[in-house]
Amino acid sequence: MNWLDAAPFWERLLLGAAGGAIVWWSALDLGALAFSIIGLEERARSRESAAVGYALVGTAVGFLGALHAIAGWFVVTLIAIRFFGRWVTDRRFPISIPSGAIDALRKMSSLDKAAIGVIACAVLTGVVAAALPAIWWDPLAYHLPILARALEAHTFAADSSMLQTNFVLLGEAAALPAYVIGGSAGAAFATLGAGIVLVLLCGEWAEDVAAGTGRIAMALVSCSALWVWLAPSFYVDIPFAMFALGALRLVTDTSDGR
């Protein structure tokens, strides 16, 4: 049991959100770096890049596990070093709000503005749900114990009585830094980030299929009962869906002529 599991709501909200933010900053950074290295600079800030980055965070933690080097604050320290390294080399704070976002919102149609409002309500619901104590069976029985055992043993160990220990790179490994900072809330916020990327991927694909439908598709996905349930809970289903859709999107997108 993590000490935050019994903490007040506001502590879980702040520390959980911080943990999720750190994981997703790392995912965006690693995804952009990976795409730049392989010559896909134009996709370095894409939704697919974010999904790849999340997979790379999990892979990096899994590699530490193979070396029996998983130590909670060591993992977080590595991320902090990369963060401040970016700050120094780029000479600017490595987090920014996309320019022109407010102007773009003002220019949207009434229907699109309504869709954005619906999406915002769904995400806000997810934020509150992620900060609440975990209550669902799978997180309590499998996914959270996997992280607790990894921090205790400094590695991911397969357990014949728990099938989920055989595929920890699907979701648990990437969420481990968030769990270190925010307990079960941190892991839930990391998964919520995957849910948001999934929504963005769906919207992007819908827009390609039929122009003008992207934001409506995003609203429909984010307000579905399945998304509202799973996205702010520490299941592996949402990251898996994000990986699958991101991979399909990557190989079918021909907008750059490739």
Backbone as CSV, one residue per row, in Angstrom:
resi,resn,N_x,N_y,N_z,CA_x,CA_y,CA_z,C_x,C_y,C_z
1,MET,0.843,-1.200,0.000,0.000,0.000,0.000,0.877,1.248,0.000
2,ASN,0.619,2.159,-0.916,1.328,3.425,-0.978,0.698,4.394,0.022
3,TRP,1.528,5.257,0.626,0.991,6.168,1.662,-0.085,7.084,1.103
4,LEU,-0.046,7.378,-0.203,-1.041,8.262,-0.796,-2.400,7.606,-0.968
5,ASP,-2.444,6.280,-0.845,-3.719,5.592,-1.022,-4.742,6.018,0.031
6,ALA,-4.263,6.473,1.170,-5.160,6.920,2.239,-5.080,8.433,2.438
7,ALA,-4.480,9.130,1.496,-4.310,10.576,1.619,-5.585,11.310,1.226
8,PRO,-5.743,12.563,1.628,-6.912,13.370,1.236,-6.968,13.557,-0.276
9,PHE,-8.158,13.875,-0.765,-8.389,14.000,-2.206,-7.428,14.986,-2.856
10,TRP,-7.234,16.154,-2.257,-6.426,17.183,-2.900,-4.961,16.775,-3.006
11,GLU,-4.462,16.034,-2.035,-3.083,15.540,-2.132,-2.964,14.534,-3.264
12,ARG,-3.935,13.646,-3.363,-3.921,12.657,-4.442,-4.057,13.345,-5.795
13,LEU,-4.881,14.371,-5.858,-5.070,15.092,-7.118,-3.776,15.765,-7.567
14,LEU,-3.137,16.510,-6.669,-1.945,17.262,-7.039,-0.758,16.357,-7.342
15,LEU,-0.495,15.397,-6.465,0.653,14.523,-6.679,0.398,13.531,-7.809
16,GLY,-0.848,13.073,-7.925,-1.178,12.170,-9.024,-1.029,12.861,-10.365
17,ALA,-1.549,14.094,-10.459,-1.421,14.856,-11.703,0.039,15.146,-12.012
18,ALA,0.832,15.444,-10.985,2.261,15.697,-11.198,2.958,14.455,-11.742
19,GLY,2.617,13.302,-11.173,3.214,12.056,-11.653,2.842,11.764,-13.093
20,GLY,1.555,11.929,-13.415,1.125,11.716,-14.789,1.766,12.692,-15.750
21,ALA,1.904,13.952,-15.320,2.503,14.976,-16.176,3.960,14.658,-16.467
22,ILE,4.689,14.180,-15.478,6.098,13.845,-15.677,6.246,12.703,-16.669
23,VAL,5.401,11.689,-16.536,5.460,10.560,-17.469,5.149,11.018,-18.887
24,TRP,4.132,11.861,-19.030,3.737,12.268,-20.378,4.656,13.323,-20.965
25,TRP,5.309,14.122,-20.131,6.354,14.988,-20.679,7.478,14.125,-21.247
26,SER,7.845,13.079,-20.513,8.888,12.166,-20.985,8.469,11.476,-22.270
27,ALA,7.206,11.074,-22.345,6.709,10.397,-23.541,6.769,11.315,-24.759
28,LEU,6.338,12.556,-24.599,6.378,13.504,-25.710,7.814,13.793,-26.130
29,ASP,8.689,13.917,-25.153,10.091,14.198,-25.442,10.749,13.034,-26.173
30,LEU,10.568,11.815,-25.670,11.187,10.646,-26.284,10.581,10.340,-27.645
31,GLY,9.265,10.527,-27.772,8.620,10.295,-29.055,9.138,11.234,-30.122
32,ALA,9.241,12.511,-29.782,9.764,13.499,-30.738,11.208,13.183,-31.096
33,LEU,11.993,12.796,-30.106,13.396,12.463,-30.357,13.517,11.256,-31.280
34,ALA,12.709,10.226,-31.017,12.760,9.007,-31.841,12.371,9.298,-33.284
35,PHE,11.320,10.076,-33.490,10.876,10.381,-34.847,11.904,11.246,-35.572
36,SER,12.557,12.138,-34.848,13.591,12.970,-35.464,14.787,12.127,-35.882
37,ILE,15.150,11.168,-35.049,16.305,10.319,-35.346,16.085,9.496,-36.611
38,ILE,14.849,9.005,-36.816,14.587,8.162,-37.990,14.149,8.977,-39.209
39,GLY,14.258,10.297,-39.109,13.988,11.132,-40.265,12.546,11.517,-40.478
40,LEU,11.743,11.463,-39.430,10.332,11.845,-39.543,10.061,13.096,-38.706
41,GLU,10.869,14.129,-38.933,10.754,15.351,-38.135,9.365,15.966,-38.227
42,GLU,8.716,15.849,-39.384,7.401,16.453,-39.561,6.336,15.783,-38.696
43,ARG,6.638,14.589,-38.177,5.690,13.884,-37.310,6.163,13.866,-35.855
44,ALA,7.193,14.616,-35.557,7.796,14.559,-34.226,6.850,15.041,-33.133
45,ARG,5.865,15.869,-33.474,4.905,16.359,-32.484,3.506,15.820,-32.748
46,SER,3.436,14.684,-33.395,2.142,14.097,-33.741,1.589,13.258,-32.593
47,ARG,0.316,12.869,-32.739,-0.283,11.982,-31.738,0.411,10.631,-31.731
48,GLU,0.796,10.164,-32.921,1.494,8.888,-33.017,2.827,8.940,-32.274
49,SER,3.492,10.094,-32.356,4.752,10.268,-31.647,4.551,10.149,-30.140
50,ALA,3.448,10.692,-29.638,3.156,10.592,-28.203,2.976,9.142,-27.785
51,ALA,2.267,8.353,-28.609,2.066,6.939,-28.301,3.389,6.184,-28.308
52,VAL,4.226,6.472,-29.300,5.542,5.835,-29.365,6.379,6.222,-28.149
53,GLY,6.307,7.485,-27.753,7.055,7.946,-26.594,6.638,7.238,-25.315
54,TYR,5.334,7.004,-25.151,4.856,6.289,-23.964,5.407,4.866,-23.951
55,ALA,5.453,4.253,-25.136,6.029,2.914,-25.235,7.517,2.938,-24.881
56,LEU,8.208,4.001,-25.290,9.634,4.107,-24.983,9.892,4.321,-23.494
57,VAL,8.999,5.062,-22.829,9.129,5.218,-21.373,9.021,3.845,-20.704
58,GLY,8.022,3.074,-21.125,7.864,1.730,-20.577,9.050,0.838,-20.881
59,THR,9.578,0.957,-22.098,10.741,0.154,-22.483,11.955,0.513,-21.636
60,ALA,12.145,1.810,-21.392,13.283,2.255,-20.579,13.178,1.712,-19.148
61,VAL,11.984,1.766,-18.576,11.790,1.232,-17.218,11.972,-0.285,-17.233
62,GLY,11.475,-0.935,-18.289,11.667,-2.378,-18.414,13.137,-2.747,-18.513
63,PHE,13.922,-1.920,-19.210,15.365,-2.157,-19.317,16.023,-2.041,-17.941
64,LEU,15.618,-1.040,-17.169,16.139,-0.923,-15.804,15.777,-2.164,-14.993
65,GLY,14.568,-2.679,-15.231,14.158,-3.894,-14.540,15.032,-5.077,-14.901
66,ALA,15.418,-5.166,-16.173,16.291,-6.258,-16.601,17.647,-6.186,-15.910
67,LEU,18.047,-4.973,-15.540,19.316,-4.784,-14.832,19.138,-4.813,-13.313
68,HIS,17.913,-5.094,-12.860,17.585,-5.062,-11.429,17.929,-3.694,-10.841
69,ALA,17.591,-2.651,-11.613,17.954,-1.286,-11.211,16.733,-0.392,-11.028
70,ILE,15.557,-0.978,-10.846,14.369,-0.160,-10.627,14.364,0.336,-9.182
71,ALA,14.615,1.614,-9.016,14.515,2.275,-7.716,13.708,3.544,-7.961
72,GLY,12.634,3.705,-7.225,11.666,4.745,-7.520,12.244,6.116,-7.810
73,TRP,12.974,6.648,-6.855,13.453,8.014,-7.043,14.610,8.097,-8.027
74,PHE,15.284,6.977,-8.273,16.309,6.951,-9.314,15.662,7.155,-10.675
75,VAL,14.529,6.494,-10.892,13.808,6.643,-12.160,13.349,8.087,-12.333
76,VAL,12.784,8.662,-11.284,12.304,10.047,-11.353,13.464,11.009,-11.557
77,THR,14.597,10.727,-10.916,15.771,11.587,-11.069,16.271,11.593,-12.509
78,LEU,16.252,10.447,-13.172,16.663,10.387,-14.575,15.782,11.290,-15.443
79,ILE,14.471,11.280,-15.171,13.561,12.141,-15.924,13.855,13.607,-15.631
80,ALA,14.112,13.919,-14.352,14.405,15.303,-13.971,15.682,15.803,-14.638
81,ILE,16.683,14.941,-14.734,17.935,15.329,-15.393,17.676,15.656,-16.861
82,ARG,16.870,14.832,-17.523,16.536,15.091,-18.922,15.749,16.391,-19.059
83,PHE,14.830,16.643,-18.132,14.013,17.847,-18.160,14.884,19.098,-18.059
84,PHE,15.752,19.134,-17.064,16.594,20.313,-16.878,17.659,20.414,-17.967
85,GLY,18.057,19.258,-18.507,18.974,19.287,-19.636,18.349,19.960,-20.847
86,ARG,17.077,19.657,-21.104,16.353,20.313,-22.188,16.210,21.810,-21.915
87,TRP,15.963,22.151,-20.676,15.805,23.555,-20.295,17.082,24.342,-20.600
88,VAL,18.227,23.739,-20.287,19.506,24.408,-20.507,19.845,24.482,-21.999
89,THR,19.704,23.370,-22.702,20.095,23.348,-24.120,19.158,24.170,-25.000
90,ASP,17.851,24.124,-24.701,16.886,24.887,-25.511,16.777,26.342,-25.076
91,ARG,17.293,26.631,-23.869,17.237,27.980,-23.299,15.806,28.492,-23.159
92,ARG,14.918,27.595,-22.879,13.530,27.957,-22.588,12.899,26.824,-21.803
93,PHE,11.832,27.150,-21.075,11.145,26.146,-20.270,10.561,25.079,-21.192
94,PRO,10.847,23.787,-20.937,10.454,22.729,-21.877,8.971,22.367,-21.864
95,ILE,8.103,23.264,-21.416,6.659,23.062,-21.471,6.044,24.361,-21.967
96,SER,5.168,24.268,-22.930,4.549,25.485,-23.459,3.136,25.189,-23.933
97,ILE,2.322,26.226,-23.962,0.959,26.116,-24.484,1.005,26.406,-25.983
98,PRO,0.381,25.565,-26.812,0.403,25.793,-28.260,-0.078,27.194,-28.610
99,SER,0.699,27.894,-29.417,0.324,29.252,-29.807,-0.890,29.226,-30.722
100,GLY,-1.745,30.208,-30.574,-2.916,30.307,-31.433,-4.095,29.451,-31.018
101,ALA,-3.993,28.779,-29.855,-5.072,27.893,-29.429,-6.375,28.664,-29.175
102,ILE,-6.267,29.813,-28.522,-7.463,30.597,-28.218,-8.098,31.140,-29.501
103,ASP,-7.263,31.635,-30.402,-7.797,32.144,-31.669,-8.465,31.044,-32.471
104,ALA,-7.868,29.841,-32.453,-8.455,28.717,-33.180,-9.828,28.367,-32.604
105,LEU,-9.950,28.434,-31.268,-11.230,28.136,-30.630,-12.290,29.164,-31.019
106,ARG,-11.904,30.405,-31.090,-12.853,31.463,-31.448,-13.384,31.299,-32.864
107,LYS,-12.557,30.756,-33.750,-12.937,30.615,-35.149,-13.757,29.356,-35.430
108,MET,-13.903,28.500,-34.429,-14.650,27.253,-34.630,-16.135,27.529,-34.785
109,SER,-16.805,26.581,-35.428,-18.261,26.655,-35.535,-18.887,26.381,-34.181
110,SER,-20.152,26.715,-34.034,-20.845,26.487,-32.754,-20.856,25.011,-32.392
111,LEU,-21.019,24.153,-33.401,-21.038,22.713,-33.141,-19.689,22.235,-32.623
112,ASP,-18.613,22.728,-33.223,-17.285,22.328,-32.771,-16.993,22.867,-31.368
113,LYS,-17.443,24.080,-31.087,-17.260,24.628,-29.734,-18.010,23.790,-28.710
114,ALA,-19.210,23.350,-29.078,-19.983,22.489,-28.176,-19.249,21.167,-27.949
115,ALA,-18.657,20.621,-29.022,-17.910,19.373,-28.902,-16.712,19.544,-27.979
116,ILE,-16.010,20.674,-28.099,-14.868,20.953,-27.225,-15.323,21.038,-25.776
117,GLY,-16.476,21.667,-25.547,-17.014,21.748,-24.190,-17.331,20.377,-23.622
118,VAL,-17.894,19.516,-24.451,-18.220,18.149,-24.027,-16.941,17.379,-23.698
119,ILE,-15.930,17.515,-24.557,-14.650,16.837,-24.320,-14.025,17.325,-23.015
120,ALA,-14.083,18.638,-22.784,-13.521,19.204,-21.554,-14.223,18.631,-20.324
121,CYS,-15.541,18.487,-20.390,-16.288,17.911,-19.262,-15.889,16.453,-19.033
122,ALA,-15.690,15.701,-20.122,-15.286,14.297,-19.996,-13.902,14.183,-19.368
123,VAL,-12.978,15.041,-19.816,-11.619,15.004,-19.266,-11.626,15.433,-17.799
124,LEU,-12.416,16.458,-17.468,-12.511,16.890,-16.076,-13.071,15.777,-15.199
125,THR,-14.061,15.063,-15.702,-14.596,13.902,-14.980,-13.501,12.873,-14.763
126,GLY,-12.684,12.657,-15.807,-11.588,11.710,-15.689,-10.559,12.144,-14.664
127,VAL,-10.280,13.441,-14.594,-9.322,13.969,-13.625,-9.793,13.694,-12.195
128,VAL,-11.064,13.961,-11.952,-11.613,13.711,-10.608,-11.586,12.219,-10.293
129,ALA,-11.982,11.390,-11.256,-12.003,9.948,-11.037,-10.603,9.396,-10.792
130,ALA,-9.612,9.918,-11.520,-8.240,9.437,-11.356,-7.695,9.750,-9.966
131,ALA,-8.158,10.848,-9.392,-7.665,11.254,-8.070,-8.339,10.496,-6.927
132,LEU,-9.418,9.798,-7.222,-10.111,9.023,-6.193,-9.384,7.694,-5.952
133,PRO,-9.555,7.087,-4.789,-8.908,5.789,-4.530,-9.339,4.731,-5.541
134,ALA,-8.406,3.857,-5.898,-8.717,2.770,-6.837,-9.731,1.822,-6.207
135,ILE,-10.747,1.442,-6.983,-11.777,0.542,-6.456,-12.033,-0.660,-7.363
136,TRP,-11.555,-0.614,-8.618,-11.858,-1.685,-9.554,-10.929,-2.879,-9.331
137,TRP,-11.414,-4.061,-9.711,-10.723,-5.307,-9.413,-9.336,-5.388,-10.040
138,ASP,-9.244,-5.170,-11.347,-7.967,-5.375,-12.038,-6.839,-4.498,-11.498
139,PRO,-7.047,-3.189,-11.306,-5.953,-2.394,-10.722,-5.526,-2.890,-9.343
140,LEU,-6.510,-3.240,-8.500,-6.191,-3.661,-7.137,-5.568,-5.053,-7.091
141,ALA,-6.016,-5.941,-7.976,-5.558,-7.333,-7.927,-4.285,-7.569,-8.730
142,TYR,-4.084,-6.801,-9.800,-2.964,-7.089,-10.695,-2.002,-5.909,-10.884
143,HIS,-2.509,-4.834,-11.475,-1.623,-3.801,-12.006,-0.885,-3.021,-10.920
144,LEU,-1.575,-2.602,-9.869,-0.899,-1.886,-8.784,0.068,-2.791,-8.011
145,PRO,-0.306,-4.043,-7.699,0.662,-4.932,-7.046,1.918,-5.188,-7.884
146,ILE,1.771,-5.205,-9.218,2.943,-5.396,-10.078,3.941,-4.261,-9.864
147,LEU,3.440,-3.019,-9.782,4.333,-1.881,-9.550,4.945,-1.931,-8.154
148,ALA,4.136,-2.262,-7.165,4.650,-2.326,-5.791,5.741,-3.387,-5.676
149,ARG,5.530,-4.537,-6.315,6.538,-5.602,-6.272,7.804,-5.182,-7.012
150,ALA,7.645,-4.479,-8.135,8.808,-4.049,-8.916,9.680,-3.098,-8.111
151,LEU,9.063,-2.185,-7.377,9.835,-1.240,-6.560,10.507,-1.946,-5.385
152,GLU,9.854,-2.969,-4.881,10.424,-3.708,-3.758,11.575,-4.605,-4.203
153,ALA,11.394,-5.261,-5.372,12.400,-6.218,-5.851,13.391,-5.592,-6.829
154,HIS,13.130,-4.334,-7.260,13.973,-3.616,-8.225,13.964,-4.252,-9.610
155,THR,12.952,-5.049,-9.880,12.821,-5.678,-11.192,11.385,-6.153,-11.378
156,PHE,11.030,-6.479,-12.630,9.739,-7.098,-12.908,9.947,-8.603,-12.949
157,ALA,9.258,-9.311,-12.071,9.411,-10.765,-11.995,8.111,-11.443,-12.416
158,ALA,8.234,-12.436,-13.283,7.058,-13.195,-13.723,6.535,-14.041,-12.570
159,ASP,5.223,-14.080,-12.446,4.562,-14.855,-11.398,3.556,-15.777,-12.072
160,SER,3.736,-17.066,-11.924,2.869,-18.031,-12.604,1.410,-17.916,-12.174
161,SER,1.170,-17.328,-11.006,-0.200,-17.178,-10.523,-0.839,-15.871,-10.987
162,MET,-0.064,-15.030,-11.683,-0.580,-13.749,-12.161,-0.126,-13.541,-13.607
163,LEU,-1.019,-13.850,-14.540,-0.690,-13.768,-15.967,-0.193,-12.384,-16.367
164,GLN,-0.724,-11.349,-15.741,-0.394,-9.970,-16.114,1.084,-9.628,-15.909
165,THR,1.806,-10.404,-15.105,3.222,-10.120,-14.888,4.072,-10.468,-16.106
166,ASN,3.470,-11.107,-17.114,4.214,-11.498,-18.311,4.200,-10.442,-19.404
167,PHE,3.401,-9.383,-19.250,3.384,-8.335,-20.280,3.302,-6.953,-19.626
168,VAL,4.286,-6.676,-18.790,4.280,-5.425,-18.018,4.573,-4.199,-18.889
169,LEU,5.171,-4.389,-20.076,5.481,-3.242,-20.925,4.235,-2.687,-21.594
170,LEU,3.111,-3.362,-21.479,1.870,-2.874,-22.077,1.331,-1.642,-21.349
171,GLY,1.599,-1.523,-20.074,1.061,-0.378,-19.348,1.744,-0.103,-18.016
172,GLU,2.087,-1.156,-17.277,2.605,-0.945,-15.936,3.954,-0.225,-15.922
173,ALA,4.875,-0.658,-16.788,6.226,-0.101,-16.744,6.230,1.405,-17.001
174,ALA,5.458,1.848,-17.979,5.430,3.276,-18.309,4.840,4.107,-17.181
175,ALA,3.927,3.534,-16.425,3.271,4.274,-15.345,4.064,4.254,-14.045
176,LEU,5.146,3.503,-13.992,5.874,3.371,-12.727,6.385,4.703,-12.177
177,PRO,6.986,5.596,-12.982,7.416,6.878,-12.408,6.260,7.677,-11.809
178,ALA,5.089,7.617,-12.449,3.922,8.321,-11.919,3.466,7.702,-10.604
179,TYR,3.572,6.375,-10.495,3.199,5.681,-9.266,4.136,6.076,-8.126
180,VAL,5.413,6.248,-8.431,6.381,6.642,-7.406,5.993,7.984,-6.798
181,ILE,5.543,8.905,-7.636,5.210,10.260,-7.175,3.809,10.345,-6.588
182,GLY,2.845,9.715,-7.250,1.455,9.907,-6.867,0.691,8.669,-6.452
183,GLY,1.377,7.558,-6.215,0.688,6.345,-5.811,-0.278,5.866,-6.879
184,SER,-1.377,5.272,-6.451,-2.353,4.761,-7.410,-2.951,5.885,-8.249
185,ALA,-3.033,7.089,-7.687,-3.536,8.231,-8.449,-2.574,8.584,-9.573
186,GLY,-1.281,8.518,-9.321,-0.301,8.795,-10.360,-0.427,7.820,-11.510
187,ALA,-0.574,6.532,-11.191,-0.747,5.519,-12.242,-2.027,5.774,-13.027
188,ALA,-3.085,6.176,-12.325,-4.353,6.463,-13.000,-4.226,7.678,-13.917
189,PHE,-3.499,8.691,-13.482,-3.304,9.880,-14.326,-2.459,9.552,-15.554
190,ALA,-1.484,8.671,-15.403,-0.700,8.248,-16.563,-1.598,7.558,-17.578
191,THR,-2.500,6.719,-17.092,-3.437,6.037,-17.984,-4.422,7.017,-18.602
192,LEU,-4.845,8.020,-17.836,-5.731,9.054,-18.375,-5.052,9.784,-19.536
193,GLY,-3.746,10.013,-19.419,-3.015,10.632,-20.520,-3.100,9.788,-21.783
194,ALA,-2.995,8.469,-21.625,-3.139,7.571,-22.773,-4.545,7.673,-23.350
195,GLY,-5.536,7.839,-22.477,-6.906,7.998,-22.942,-7.100,9.262,-23.752
196,ILE,-6.448,10.345,-23.339,-6.545,11.611,-24.072,-5.876,11.491,-25.443
197,VAL,-4.709,10.838,-25.492,-4.040,10.629,-26.783,-4.905,9.757,-27.688
198,LEU,-5.563,8.754,-27.109,-6.469,7.898,-27.886,-7.591,8.728,-28.504
199,VAL,-8.167,9.627,-27.729,-9.221,10.506,-28.240,-8.705,11.362,-29.391
200,LEU,-7.503,11.913,-29.219,-6.910,12.748,-30.264,-6.652,11.953,-31.543
201,LEU,-6.204,10.713,-31.392,-5.974,9.860,-32.554,-7.278,9.577,-33.296
202,CYS,-8.324,9.302,-32.532,-9.634,9.043,-33.148,-10.121,10.278,-33.905
203,GLY,-9.955,11.445,-33.292,-10.386,12.672,-33.943,-9.608,12.956,-35.206
204,GLU,-8.305,12.714,-35.160,-7.457,12.954,-36.331,-7.856,12.040,-37.489
205,TRP,-8.101,10.774,-37.170,-8.470,9.822,-38.221,-9.846,10.147,-38.786
206,ALA,-10.783,10.503,-37.917,-12.123,10.857,-38.380,-12.078,12.069,-39.309
207,GLU,-11.235,13.024,-38.977,-11.104,14.222,-39.803,-10.584,13.875,-41.196
208,ASP,-9.699,12.899,-41.275,-9.182,12.471,-42.576,-10.246,11.748,-43.399
209,VAL,-11.085,10.981,-42.700,-12.138,10.236,-43.403,-13.229,11.174,-43.900
210,ALA,-13.649,12.105,-43.053,-14.700,13.062,-43.429,-14.382,14.401,-42.773
211,ALA,-13.999,15.357,-43.563,-13.608,16.659,-43.041,-14.704,17.278,-42.184
212,GLY,-14.310,17.823,-41.052,-15.256,18.482,-40.158,-15.846,17.587,-39.090
213,THR,-15.455,16.299,-39.077,-16.039,15.365,-38.102,-15.101,15.063,-36.929
214,GLY,-13.885,15.577,-36.972,-12.891,15.206,-35.971,-13.294,15.502,-34.548
215,ARG,-13.765,16.721,-34.299,-14.094,17.095,-32.913,-15.345,16.368,-32.418
216,ILE,-16.277,16.127,-33.321,-17.466,15.355,-32.932,-17.057,13.931,-32.563
217,ALA,-16.150,13.339,-33.347,-15.672,11.989,-33.039,-14.977,11.959,-31.688
218,MET,-14.179,12.984,-31.405,-13.494,13.057,-30.117,-14.491,13.145,-28.969
219,ALA,-15.543,13.913,-29.153,-16.563,14.037,-28.110,-17.274,12.707,-27.887
220,LEU,-17.582,12.008,-28.976,-18.276,10.727,-28.859,-17.417,9.694,-28.129
221,VAL,-16.128,9.651,-28.451,-15.238,8.690,-27.796,-15.061,9.032,-26.326
222,SER,-14.776,10.296,-26.028,-14.490,10.686,-24.646,-15.705,10.587,-23.740
223,CYS,-16.894,10.636,-24.307,-18.116,10.534,-23.498,-18.694,9.125,-23.464
224,SER,-18.036,8.186,-24.128,-18.527,6.805,-24.076,-18.323,6.251,-22.667
225,ALA,-19.217,5.385,-22.265,-19.130,4.815,-20.918,-17.819,4.071,-20.706
226,LEU,-17.336,3.408,-21.756,-16.101,2.631,-21.639,-14.899,3.548,-21.386
227,TRP,-14.841,4.683,-22.101,-13.725,5.597,-21.913,-13.780,6.228,-20.522
228,VAL,-14.951,6.686,-20.110,-15.088,7.341,-18.805,-14.737,6.377,-17.674
229,TRP,-14.974,5.090,-17.889,-14.643,4.088,-16.877,-13.154,3.744,-16.892
230,LEU,-12.623,3.414,-18.079,-11.277,2.860,-18.159,-10.164,3.902,-18.205
231,ALA,-10.399,5.042,-18.854,-9.320,6.018,-19.028,-8.737,6.513,-17.703
232,PRO,-9.562,6.817,-16.688,-8.972,7.288,-15.422,-8.704,6.165,-14.417
233,SER,-8.691,4.917,-14.900,-8.405,3.771,-14.035,-7.135,3.087,-14.533
234,PHE,-6.391,2.471,-13.643,-5.111,1.884,-14.014,-5.300,0.491,-14.612
235,TYR,-5.959,0.480,-15.775,-6.059,-0.718,-16.597,-5.036,-0.603,-17.724
236,VAL,-4.766,-1.713,-18.425,-3.864,-1.656,-19.582,-4.634,-1.551,-20.894
237,ASP,-5.960,-1.613,-20.831,-6.762,-1.609,-22.053,-6.625,-0.313,-22.851
238,ILE,-6.617,0.820,-22.143,-6.522,2.110,-22.826,-5.149,2.310,-23.475
239,PRO,-4.037,2.056,-22.776,-2.748,2.137,-23.472,-2.657,1.188,-24.662
240,PHE,-3.213,-0.020,-24.521,-3.184,-0.965,-25.639,-3.949,-0.404,-26.837
241,ALA,-5.121,0.166,-26.583,-5.905,0.759,-27.670,-5.146,1.916,-28.306
242,MET,-4.468,2.717,-27.482,-3.675,3.821,-28.014,-2.540,3.313,-28.896
243,PHE,-1.833,2.268,-28.444,-0.745,1.703,-29.247,-1.268,1.152,-30.565
244,ALA,-2.372,0.412,-30.485,-2.921,-0.218,-31.688,-3.380,0.825,-32.698
245,LEU,-4.146,1.804,-32.227,-4.659,2.821,-33.145,-3.516,3.703,-33.658
246,GLY,-2.559,4.008,-32.797,-1.413,4.803,-33.219,-0.614,4.102,-34.305
247,ALA,-0.420,2.787,-34.161,0.315,2.023,-35.176,-0.441,2.000,-36.501
248,LEU,-1.757,1.765,-36.439,-2.560,1.759,-37.660,-2.558,3.125,-38.323
249,ARG,-2.662,4.146,-37.504,-2.666,5.504,-38.028,-1.330,5.840,-38.693
250,LEU,-0.254,5.382,-38.099,1.078,5.697,-38.608,1.306,5.066,-39.985
251,VAL,0.861,3.827,-40.154,1.132,3.141,-41.425,0.140,3.514,-42.520
252,THR,-0.994,4.100,-42.142,-1.986,4.461,-43.163,-1.987,5.945,-43.511
253,ASP,-1.294,6.754,-42.726,-1.252,8.202,-42.989,-0.285,8.496,-44.134
254,THR,-0.800,9.029,-45.201,0.035,9.366,-46.363,0.078,10.877,-46.596
255,SER,-0.268,11.655,-45.575,-0.346,13.107,-45.744,0.997,13.730,-46.062
256,ASP,2.111,13.048,-45.691,3.432,13.604,-45.988,4.050,12.997,-47.238
257,GLY,3.242,12.223,-47.973,3.709,11.652,-49.223,4.523,10.377,-49.092
258,ARG,4.648,9.849,-47.876,5.424,8.631,-47.668,4.568,7.389,-47.931
